[in-house]
C-alpha cells in the first residue's frame, strides 16, 4: 500500500512540474467565464446543425432556474 501511495504522489508531482514548465496553472479549476467561452461555440454549432434553438433555450432556462437566477 505504501508503494502505491508513493507512486501516486510521484505521478502527481510530475504532472505539477510539467504544468509549471508549460506555463499552465498547476492546480485549481478553470474560471467559469473561460469555461463558458469554450462551450458557447459548440452550443451554437449544435443548435444550428440540429435546429434545436428551442431546446437550447429551454435547457438554459432550466439551468438558470436551478441556480436561482
VMD Tcl script that draws the C-alpha trace (Angstrom):
set ca {
  {0.00 0.00 0.00}
  {2.83 2.41 0.81}
  {4.37 1.76 -2.63}
  {1.12 2.71 -4.34}
  {0.87 5.95 -2.39}
  {4.46 6.85 -3.20}
  {3.92 6.23 -6.92}
  {0.71 8.26 -6.92}
  {2.45 11.15 -5.18}
  {5.35 10.96 -7.61}
  {2.99 10.98 -10.61}
  {1.08 13.98 -9.22}
  {4.32 15.84 -8.61}
  {5.43 15.10 -12.16}
  {2.18 16.50 -13.56}
  {2.56 19.66 -11.46}
  {6.13 20.17 -12.68}
  {5.08 19.62 -16.29}
  {2.23 22.10 -15.89}
  {4.54 24.74 -14.46}
  {7.04 24.21 -17.27}
  {4.26 24.55 -19.85}
  {3.09 27.80 -18.26}
  {-0.23 26.40 -17.09}
  {-1.65 26.61 -13.61}
  {-0.55 23.66 -11.53}
  {-3.78 23.15 -9.63}
  {-7.27 24.51 -9.28}
  {-10.18 24.85 -11.60}
  {-10.85 26.78 -14.75}
  {-12.50 30.18 -14.35}
  {-16.24 29.92 -15.12}
  {-16.09 32.60 -17.83}
  {-13.33 30.71 -19.61}
  {-15.41 27.53 -19.46}
  {-18.42 29.38 -20.91}
  {-16.27 30.86 -23.68}
  {-15.07 27.36 -24.56}
  {-18.55 25.85 -24.64}
  {-20.56 28.56 -26.42}
  {-19.21 27.93 -29.95}
  {-20.09 24.26 -29.65}
  {-23.56 25.10 -28.34}
  {-24.26 27.37 -31.29}
  {-22.88 24.84 -33.78}
  {-25.04 22.04 -32.41}
  {-28.09 24.29 -32.26}
  {-27.67 25.26 -35.91}
  {-26.90 21.74 -37.13}
  {-29.77 20.10 -35.29}
  {-32.18 23.05 -35.34}
  {-32.58 22.94 -31.58}
  {-32.86 26.60 -30.63}
  {-35.98 25.91 -28.59}
  {-34.26 23.04 -26.76}
  {-31.22 25.21 -26.01}
  {-33.43 27.99 -24.65}
  {-35.41 25.53 -22.53}
  {-32.29 23.95 -21.07}
  {-30.67 27.33 -20.37}
  {-33.84 28.44 -18.63}
  {-33.89 25.28 -16.52}
  {-30.26 25.68 -15.51}
  {-30.81 29.33 -14.64}
  {-33.82 28.31 -12.52}
  {-31.75 25.74 -10.64}
  {-29.06 28.32 -10.00}
  {-31.68 30.66 -8.62}
  {-31.35 33.41 -11.20}
}
mol new
graphics top color blue
foreach p $ca { graphics top sphere $p radius 0.5 }
foreach p [lrange $ca 0 end-1] q [lrange $ca 1 end] { graphics top cylinder $p $q radius 0.2 }
display resetview
